[in-house]
Amino acid sequence: MILDQLIQLVTQFFNSVLTEFSQPQAYFQLGLIFSVYALSFLLANRIRKYVPFFNTALANTSNENHYASLWSKIFAQLGEYIAPVLAVLILKVFIEMSAAAASHLWIAKTAMTVGILYLVHSLIRDFVSNQFIAAVLRWVGMPIVFLHLLNVLVGLIEILESISLTLGNIEISAYGIARVAIFGSLLFWIGRATNKTGGEIIRKQEKLDLRTREVVAKIFEIAIFSLIALLLLQVMGINLTALAVFGGAIGVGIGLGLQAIASNFISGFIILLDRSVSIGDYIELEDGRTGVVRELSMRATTLETYDGKDIVVPNEKFIVGTFINWTHKDKSQRYRVDFSVAYHSDIRQLVEIIKDVVSQHPQVFSGDNVPLEQRPDCEIDSFGDSGINMFVEFWMEGIDDGKNRVGGDLMLMILEALQQHGFEIPFPQREVRLLK
């Protein structure tokens, strides 16, 4: 039965082709089509030449800011579609004007169909970067457009709807499954692309501080995917008013089984709003693990350690637990380096030498323009068994680790200074007495 219907549709199509080319006006339509496309390309060249927005050369040499340059490139790329759009519009006007006088316009309609398919293919090629989505649009979306333009899609839909399976009160058809798969994939792709583009635009708004940008970006992300979910439910044919019935059950489920997920989700909003943690902060957790905040999601916060590992911390830990944010308000930090010298050393001379050596490091705060309390300071820490324990304190910007490691450089500089000036570094000594 279904095969007979498909054969009937194909037969009608080929009969229409033979009927059209058996009439003299078919060749008039061919000449008109060639003239329309030639005129469209001529007009498109003129428009691109005299309208700056569609001029590719001007877009490539633009010295405007980032967003203006981006929009100029988009308009220049859209200028490539002027010719096919004009051709389709002119053919559409011709078909509408000739519909009452001529009953056979199959060739003109085919030319318009080819133009529309070319436009769709070009848009997919130029604006869809995801290969999977592009393949779906080419091999599924374009055939659907083609069948719709030929007025065959309605018959095909009726055939697919006849292939159905009933489970209780639910009827599942091949058309319903295909519709959800196609439009669901398209909606999620649009959602991801919109979220990515919108997030990048929001994060580049320098008028807003970093934390505010993150809050707005996350709210935008939630709004986009909520809208996509609602549209997908509509495509699936689910009545949205029926969802209110399950509101109470969902609330109970969140309160019981999804309590941890809901807690982390709400904690993510609190973190973004109270600005206690932001991208780039150096965090030390209660268990001693440390890392730089690289990502703030609605479920967890990702810390990147200096040895290349990622620590995924549930957002709830930052609300109910204790942590140290080393760079929350001020990235300037104070550190110290410990060393020892022999008891017979000239400590006053040593102190000035170590201060001068430490001040020479380019990342250490030093100089007359630096407050006295932030300049390098060398002091006695304690009197040890084998020598005098000393330390030098210094201030620097950032964390003394990873690429910004300063402590190791200073220890080497201090060692070289001690050796150069003849200071002895003590080592454990024991006096042994033999009693006879």
C-alpha positions in Angstrom: 0.0 0.0 0.0 2.7 2.5 1.0 4.9 1.4 -1.9 2.0 2.0 -4.3 1.5 5.5 -3.0 5.2 6.3 -3.5 5.2 4.9 -7.0 2.1 7.0 -7.7 3.8 10.2 -6.5 6.9 9.5 -8.6 4.7 8.8 -11.7 2.8 12.0 -11.3 6.1 13.9 -11.1 7.5 12.5 -14.4 4.2 12.9 -16.1 4.3 16.6 -15.2 7.8 16.9 -16.7 6.8 15.3 -20.0 3.6 17.4 -20.2 5.5 20.7 -19.6 8.1 20.1 -22.3 5.5 19.1 -24.9 4.2 22.7 -24.9 5.9 25.7 -26.7 5.6 28.0 -23.7 8.1 25.8 -21.9 10.9 27.1 -24.0 9.7 30.7 -23.4 10.0 30.0 -19.7 13.6 28.7 -20.1 14.6 31.9 -21.9 12.9 33.9 -19.2 14.7 32.0 -16.5 18.1 32.6 -18.0 17.3 36.3 -18.4 16.1 36.6 -14.8 19.3 35.0 -13.4 21.5 37.2 -15.7 19.7 40.3 -14.5 19.9 39.2 -10.9 23.7 38.8 -11.1 24.1 42.1 -12.8 22.0 43.9 -10.2 23.9 42.1 -7.4 27.2 43.3 -8.7 26.0 46.9 -8.8 24.6 46.7 -5.3 27.8 45.2 -3.9 29.8 47.9 -5.7 27.9 50.9 -4.5 26.6 49.8 -1.1 29.5 49.8 1.4 27.9 47.2 3.7 28.1 44.5 1.0 31.6 45.4 -0.2 34.0 42.6 0.6 37.1 44.6 0.0 36.0 47.3 2.4 35.1 44.8 5.1 38.6 43.1 4.9 40.4 46.5 5.2 38.1 47.9 8.0 40.0 49.5 10.9 36.9 49.7 13.1 36.4 48.2 16.5 35.9 44.4 17.0 32.1 44.4 16.8 31.8 46.9 13.9 34.4 44.9 12.0 32.5 41.6 12.7 29.2 43.1 11.5 30.8 44.5 8.3 32.2 41.0 7.5 28.7 39.5 8.1 27.1 42.0 5.8 29.9 41.4 3.2 29.2 37.7 3.4 25.5 38.2 3.0 26.2 40.2 -0.1 27.0 36.9 -1.9 23.3 36.0 -1.5 21.9 39.1 -3.2 21.9 37.5 -6.7 20.0 34.2 -5.8 17.6 36.1 -3.6 16.7 38.6 -6.4 16.3 35.7 -8.9 13.9 33.8 -6.5 11.9 37.0 -5.9 11.6 37.8 -9.6 10.6 34.3 -10.4 8.0 34.3 -7.6 6.5 37.5 -8.9 6.4 36.1 -12.4 4.7 32.9 -11.2 2.1 34.8 -9.2 1.4 37.2 -12.1 1.1 34.4 -14.7 -0.8 32.0 -12.6 -4.2 33.2 -13.9 -3.0 33.3 -17.6 -0.9 30.2 -17.8 -1.7 26.8 -16.2 1.7 25.2 -16.8 4.6 26.9 -15.0 6.5 23.8 -13.9 9.8 25.0 -15.3 9.7 28.4 -13.6 8.7 26.8 -10.4 11.6 24.3 -10.7 14.0 27.2 -11.4 12.7 29.0 -8.2 13.1 25.7 -6.3 16.7 25.3 -7.4 17.4 28.9 -6.4 15.9 28.3 -2.9 17.9 25.1 -2.5 21.1 26.9 -3.5 20.4 29.6 -0.9 19.8 26.9 1.8 23.0 25.0 0.9 25.0 28.3 0.9 23.7 29.3 4.3 24.5 25.9 5.7 28.0 26.0 4.2 28.8 29.5 5.4 27.1 29.7 8.8 26.9 26.1 10.2 30.4 25.1 11.6 29.3 21.9 13.3 29.8 19.1 10.8 27.1 16.8 12.3 24.4 19.5 12.2 25.5 20.6 8.7 25.2 17.0 7.5 21.7 16.7 9.0 20.6 19.9 7.4 22.0 18.9 4.0 20.7 15.3 3.9 17.5 15.8 5.8 16.6 19.5 5.8 17.2 20.2 2.2 15.2 17.2 0.9 12.3 18.3 3.1 12.5 21.8 1.6 12.6 20.3 -1.9 9.6 18.1 -1.3 7.7 21.1 0.2 8.4 23.2 -2.8 7.2 20.5 -5.1 3.9 20.1 -3.1 4.8 16.5 -2.4 5.6 16.9 1.3 1.9 16.7 2.3 1.5 13.3 0.7 4.7 12.0 2.2 3.6 13.2 5.7 0.3 11.4 5.3 2.2 8.2 4.4 4.5 8.6 7.5 1.5 9.3 9.8 -0.1 6.1 8.6 2.9 4.2 10.0 2.0 4.3 13.7 2.0 2.3 16.9 -0.5 2.7 19.7 0.5 2.1 23.3 -2.5 2.7 25.5 -3.6 6.3 25.0 -0.3 7.2 23.3 0.0 7.0 19.5 3.5 7.0 18.1 3.9 7.6 14.4 6.9 7.6 12.1 6.2 11.2 11.2 6.2 12.2 14.9 9.5 10.5 15.5 11.1 12.1 12.5 9.7 15.5 13.4 11.1 15.4 17.0 14.5 14.1 15.8 14.9 16.8 13.1 13.5 19.8 14.9 15.0 18.7 18.2 18.5 18.5 16.7 17.9 21.9 15.0 16.6 23.5 18.2 19.5 22.3 20.3 22.0 23.4 17.7 20.4 26.9 17.6 20.4 26.9 21.4 24.1 26.0 21.6 25.1 28.5 18.9 23.0 31.3 20.5 24.4 30.6 23.9 28.0 30.5 22.7 27.7 33.7 20.7 25.6 35.5 23.4 28.0 34.4 26.1 31.0 35.7 24.2 29.4 39.0 23.6 28.4 39.4 27.3 31.9 38.4 28.5 33.4 41.1 26.3 31.4 43.9 27.8 34.2 45.7 29.6 31.8 48.2 31.2 30.7 45.3 33.5 33.0 43.8 36.0 34.0 40.1 35.6 31.6 38.7 38.2 28.6 40.6 36.8 29.4 39.3 33.3 29.5 35.7 34.6 26.1 36.1 36.3 24.5 37.6 33.2 26.1 34.9 31.0 24.7 32.1 33.2 21.2 33.7 33.3 21.3 34.0 29.6 22.3 30.3 29.3 19.5 29.1 31.5 17.0 31.3 29.6 18.1 30.0 26.2 17.9 26.3 27.1 14.6 26.8 29.0 13.1 28.3 25.9 14.5 25.5 23.7 13.1 22.9 26.1 9.6 24.5 25.9 9.8 24.7 22.1 10.8 21.0 22.0 7.9 20.0 24.2 5.6 21.9 21.7 7.2 20.0 18.8 6.5 16.7 20.7 2.9 17.7 21.0 2.9 17.8 24.8 0.4 20.2 26.3 2.3 22.6 28.5 -0.7 23.2 30.8 -0.5 19.5 31.8 3.0 20.1 33.3 1.4 22.1 36.1 -0.1 18.9 37.5 3.4 17.5 38.0 4.8 20.7 39.6 4.1 19.4 43.1 5.7 16.0 42.4 8.8 17.7 40.9 9.1 19.8 44.0 9.0 16.8 46.3 11.5 15.1 44.0 13.9 18.0 44.3 13.4 18.1 48.0 14.3 14.4 48.4 16.2 12.8 45.6 17.6 15.9 43.9 18.5 17.8 47.0 22.2 17.8 46.3 21.7 19.0 42.7 19.3 21.7 43.7 21.7 22.8 46.5 24.6 23.1 44.1 22.5 24.9 41.6 21.3 27.5 44.1 24.8 27.8 45.5 26.2 28.6 42.0 23.8 31.6 41.9 24.9 32.7 45.4 28.6 32.5 44.5 28.1 34.6 41.4 25.9 37.1 43.1 28.0 37.6 46.3 31.2 37.6 44.3 33.2 35.5 46.7 34.7 33.4 43.9 35.4 34.5 40.3 37.4 33.4 37.3 41.2 33.6 37.9 41.0 33.5 41.7 43.5 31.3 43.5 41.6 29.1 45.9 42.9 26.9 48.8 40.4 24.3 50.0 40.0 22.9 53.5 41.9 19.8 52.6 44.9 21.8 51.4 44.3 21.4 47.7 44.8 24.6 45.7 44.1 25.8 42.2 43.0 28.7 39.9 39.3 29.0 39.1 38.9 28.3 35.4 35.2 27.7 35.1 32.1 28.5 37.1 29.1 26.3 36.2 25.7 26.0 37.8 26.7 22.7 39.4 30.4 22.9 40.2 33.5 25.1 40.1 36.6 23.8 38.3 40.0 24.6 39.8 43.1 24.1 37.7 46.2 23.1 39.6 49.7 24.1 38.5 50.5 20.6 37.6 47.8 20.5 35.0 45.0 18.7 36.9 41.4 19.9 37.3 39.6 19.8 40.6 35.9 19.8 40.3 34.4 21.2 43.5 30.6 21.2 44.1 29.3 24.7 44.5 27.8 23.8 47.9 31.4 23.5 49.3 32.0 27.2 48.9 28.8 28.0 50.8 28.9 25.7 53.8 32.6 25.1 54.0 35.7 27.2 54.6 38.2 28.1 51.9 40.9 30.7 51.3 40.7 33.0 48.4 44.3 34.3 48.0 43.5 36.8 45.2 39.9 37.8 46.0 40.4 41.6 46.5 44.2 42.1 46.1 46.6 40.0 44.1 49.5 41.3 46.1 50.8 38.6 48.5 53.5 38.4 51.2 55.9 35.4 51.3 59.1 34.5 53.2 62.2 32.5 52.5 64.1 30.9 55.5 67.8 30.2 55.7 70.5 29.9 58.4 74.0 31.3 59.0 76.8 30.5 61.5 76.9 32.2 64.9 80.0 34.1 64.2 78.4 35.9 61.2 78.0 39.7 61.1 74.2 39.7 61.2 73.8 43.5 60.6 75.8 43.4 57.4 74.0 40.2 56.4 70.6 41.8 56.8 71.5 44.7 54.4 73.0 42.3 51.9 69.9 40.0 51.8 67.6 43.0 51.5 69.5 44.3 48.5 69.7 40.9 46.8 66.0 40.2 47.2 65.1 43.8 46.0 66.9 43.0 42.7 64.3 40.4 41.6 62.0 42.0 39.0 58.8 40.6 40.6 59.5 41.6 44.1 58.0 45.0 45.3 60.9 47.3 46.1 62.0 50.9 45.7 61.1 54.3 47.3 57.7 54.3 45.7 56.7 51.1 47.6 55.3 51.4 51.1 57.8 50.6 53.8 55.8 47.6 55.0 55.9 46.0 51.6 59.6 46.3 51.0 61.9 43.3 51.5 62.7 42.8 55.2 65.3 40.4 56.7 65.1 39.4 60.4 66.2 36.8 62.9 63.7 34.0 63.3 65.3 32.0 66.1 68.6 30.7 67.5 69.1 27.1 66.3 71.3 24.3 67.6 73.9 24.9 64.8 73.3 28.5 63.7 71.1 31.5 63.6 67.8 30.9 61.7 67.0 33.9 59.5 64.1 34.8 57.2 63.4 37.4 54.5 59.9 38.6 53.8 58.9 40.1 50.5 55.7 41.2 48.6 54.9 40.3 45.0 51.8 40.2 42.7 50.2 36.8 42.2 50.9 33.4 43.6 54.5 32.1 44.2 54.0 28.9 42.2 53.8 27.6 38.6 55.1 30.1 36.0 55.1 32.8 38.7 57.5 30.9 41.0 59.8 33.4 42.8 60.8 31.6 46.0 63.1 29.2 44.2 64.9 32.1 42.4 65.4 34.0 45.6 66.8 31.0 47.5 69.4 30.6 44.7 70.2 34.4 44.8 70.6 34.2 48.6 72.9 31.2 48.4 75.1 32.9 45.8 75.2 36.1 48.0 76.2 34.2 51.1 79.0 32.4 49.3 80.2 35.6 47.6 80.5 37.5 50.9 82.0 34.6 52.9 79.0 33.8 55.1 79.0 30.2 56.3 75.9 28.1 56.1 75.8 25.9 59.3 75.2 22.2 59.4 74.4 19.9 62.3 77.4 19.3 64.5 77.8 17.1 67.6 80.6 17.0 70.2 81.5 13.5 71.3 83.5 13.0 74.6 85.1 9.7 75.5 85.2 9.2 79.3 87.9 6.7 80.6 
